[in-house]
């Protein structure tokens, strides 16, 4: 399942960041994240289909990946036979290389709301 829409977050630097809050609605997950340098980003995960969260809000990294157990489970739930191509994207928040929050969704946008 190759995804050609991977977002490169290397220029932001998410080490020592904190998830301030997130809100899960019927279709979307909205999240506010404060980076180590005080910048605050609003992230919108559009048409989410699966969401995993621990009670840990300090993160070292945020990335889009192409494979995930959570995605495999979502595909099993949504399709009788797993398709080769699907509309879903996978986003992970990590701390010490452990996933603390993962979202499977169809779209994503992010904007800086405070510098």
N, C-alpha and C positions, 0 to 999 in steps of 0.2 A: 504494500500500500504506500506508494510514493506520493508525497505531497510537494508540489512545486511552489507552494505559497508560503514557505517558511519565512518568518519574520526574524531579522537580525537585530538583537537587542544589545550587542556588544558595546555600542557607543554610549549606553546609558549607565551601566554599572549598578547592578542590583545587590551587590554584597552589602551586608549590614542594613538592609531595608526592612520596613515594617508594614504589614498589612494593617491599615487603620480600620477598615470596615468593608464588609461586602453585603450585598442585598441580592437575594434570589427571588425573581418574579416568575410569572408563568412561562415566559420565553427567554429571559435574559438573566445574566449574572453581571452585576455592576460592582466594581471593586475600586477602592482608593488605597494607594500605596505611597508611603513616604520613603524616599531614598536616603542614603547616608548623608547626602549633601543638602538635605532639606527640601529638595524638589518633590512635589506631590503630583502623581499621575492618576487620572481616572481611566479605568480600563472597562470596556464593555465587551462582554462575550455574548454574541448574538445567537439566538435560537439554540440554546444549550440543550443537550439531551442527556448528559450525565455529569455528575458533580461529586467530587470526593474532597473532604476537608478534615484535617485534624484540628486540635485546639492549640495550634502553635503558629504564631503570627510573625515571627522573625524569619527572614529568608536570606539566603545567600545568592540565589540565582532564579531567574525566570526565563523559561525557554519554550519554544514550540518544537515538538518532536513528531515523529512519524509513526511510532508504534507505542502501544500501551495495552495493558491488561484491561483497563477500564474501557478502552475503545472496543476491544474484542467482545467484551460483555455487552456493550451497547449495540454492536452490530448483530449479535445473537438475538437481542430483544426486538430489534426493529425489522430484521429481515429473516425470512424463512431459510434462504440460502445466502451466505455472505457474498456481497458483490465485490468485484475486483476494484471498482471505483465507487467512492461515496463522497458526500459533501462535507464530511466532518473534519475538524482540525483539533489538535490536542495541545493544550497549554498546561505547563507544570510550574509550580513554585517549589523550590527546593531549599532545604537546610541540611548542611552536612551530607549532601548527595541523597537525602531521603525526601521523597515527595510529601509535602505538607498540604498541598492543595492542587487538585487537578480538575480541569474542565474540558469536556468534549462539546464542541459547538460548531455552528456553521460559519460564523463570521466573527471578526475581532476588529476593534478600533481602540486607540489609546490617544489621550491628549494630556499635555501638561497643564495643570490648573493652578499651580503655585510654584514660583521660583524662589 
